[in-house]
C-alpha cells in the first residue's frame, strides 16, 4: 500500500504507519476491504473442508482471525512479529473467544509443532520479508501433508509498474504471478490455483471518472485533499466491489496463490 499521511488515532489504538491496514478507519476502507477479499476466500475454504486448525502467519491486527473462526475453524492461531499487535489481538479477539490464540514470533521460526495446521494463510506478508525460503519452509513445516497454504501479495506489474524496486518502503520484493508460482514450487509446494483480485464495476466506474487508476488517485493526493466524490467512493468500498478471477493475472491488483503440502 502506498505511504502517505493517514488519519490519526485509529479506533484499534494501533499506529497506522502504512505497513499494514486496520479496520474501522473510513479513509482506509479501500485498502482494508481489498485485503478482506483473501480472507473471504479462505473462510469459504474452511467451511468447505472443515479445517480444524488454521494458522494466520503475519496476522496483523487480527481481524482475519475472527473471520476464520466464524467460518467454523475449531482453532485459529495468529502469529505476528510485533508484541504490541499480539497484545491487542489477545485483548480484542482471544479474550472473547478461547479458540483464538496469538503469538509473537518470527515467521521463519513458528512456535508450532510439525504438521499441526490444516490450513495456513499468510496475506500481504511475503513482500515484506528478506528470508522468503526460510519463511516458506516454516509454513510448510507446520502445515500437515495434504494441507493448504494460501499466499496473497500485491501484483508487481500493477503495484510497482515498470520497476523491480517496490514503491512501498516496507516491501522488500514484489512478485508477478509467474514469480510467485516459481517461489512456491521451489519451496516444495504444489500450486493448485492462482487467482487475481480485480476492481469490480463500481470501482471501474470511479476510475473512468477519475481518468486514472483508482490506486494512483489515493497515492498521489493526501486524504485531507480528496474531493468529495473520491472520499465517498473510498468510504463506500466493500469487499464485493472486487472480483476474484483466474484470467488476466498480469493485470490483477493482488495475487492469491493456493498451494498444497505434498502428502
C-alpha positions, 0 to 999 in steps of 0.5 A, spaced: 500 500 500 502 506 498 505 511 504 502 517 505 499 521 511 493 517 514 488 519 519 490 519 526 488 515 532 485 509 529 479 506 533 484 499 534 489 504 538 494 501 533 499 506 529 497 506 522 504 507 519 502 504 512 505 497 513 499 494 514 491 496 514 486 496 520 479 496 520 474 501 522 478 507 519 473 510 513 479 513 509 482 506 509 476 502 507 479 501 500 485 498 502 482 494 508 476 491 504 481 489 498 485 485 503 478 482 506 477 479 499 483 473 501 480 472 507 473 471 504 476 466 500 479 462 505 473 462 510 469 459 504 475 454 504 474 452 511 467 451 511 468 447 505 473 442 508 472 443 515 479 445 517 480 444 524 486 448 525 488 454 521 494 458 522 494 466 520 502 467 519 503 475 519 496 476 522 496 483 523 491 486 527 487 480 527 481 481 524 482 475 519 482 471 525 475 472 527 473 471 520 476 464 520 473 462 526 466 464 524 467 460 518 467 454 523 475 453 524 475 449 531 482 453 532 485 459 529 492 461 531 495 468 529 502 469 529 505 476 528 512 479 529 510 485 533 508 484 541 504 490 541 499 487 535 499 480 539 497 484 545 491 487 542 489 481 538 489 477 545 485 483 548 480 484 542 479 477 539 482 471 544 479 474 550 472 473 547 473 467 544 478 461 547 479 458 540 483 464 538 490 464 540 496 469 538 503 469 538 509 473 537 514 470 533 518 470 527 515 467 521 521 463 519 521 460 526 513 458 528 512 456 535 508 450 532 509 443 532 510 439 525 504 438 521 499 441 526 495 446 521 490 444 516 490 450 513 495 456 513 494 463 510 499 468 510 496 475 506 500 481 504 506 478 508 511 475 503 513 482 500 515 484 506 520 479 508 528 478 506 528 470 508 522 468 503 525 460 503 526 460 510 519 463 511 516 458 506 519 452 509 516 454 516 509 454 513 510 448 510 513 445 516 507 446 520 502 445 515 500 437 515 501 433 508 495 434 504 494 441 507 493 448 504 497 454 504 494 460 501 499 466 499 496 473 497 501 479 495 500 485 491 501 484 483 508 487 481 506 489 474 500 493 477 503 495 484 510 497 482 509 498 474 515 498 470 520 497 476 523 491 480 524 496 486 517 496 490 514 503 491 512 501 498 518 502 503 516 496 507 516 491 501 522 488 500 520 484 493 514 484 489 512 478 485 508 477 478 504 471 478 509 467 474 514 469 480 510 467 485 508 460 482 516 459 481 517 461 489 512 456 491 514 450 487 521 451 489 519 451 496 516 444 495 509 446 494 504 444 489 500 450 486 493 448 485 490 455 483 492 462 482 487 467 482 487 475 481 483 480 485 480 485 480 476 492 481 469 490 480 464 495 476 463 500 481 470 501 482 471 501 474 466 506 474 470 511 479 476 510 475 473 512 468 471 518 472 477 519 475 481 518 468 486 514 472 487 508 476 483 508 482 490 506 486 494 512 483 488 517 485 489 515 493 497 515 492 498 521 489 493 526 493 493 526 501 486 524 504 485 531 507 485 533 499 480 528 496 474 531 493 468 529 495 466 524 490 473 520 491 472 520 499 465 517 498 467 512 493 473 510 498 468 510 504 463 506 500 468 500 498 466 493 500 469 487 499 464 485 493 466 491 489 472 486 487 472 480 483 476 474 484 478 471 477 483 466 474 484 470 467 488 476 466 493 475 472 498 480 469 493 485 470 490 483 477 491 488 483 493 482 488 495 475 487 492 469 491 496 463 490 493 456 493 498 451 494 498 444 497 503 440 502 505 434 498 502 428 502 
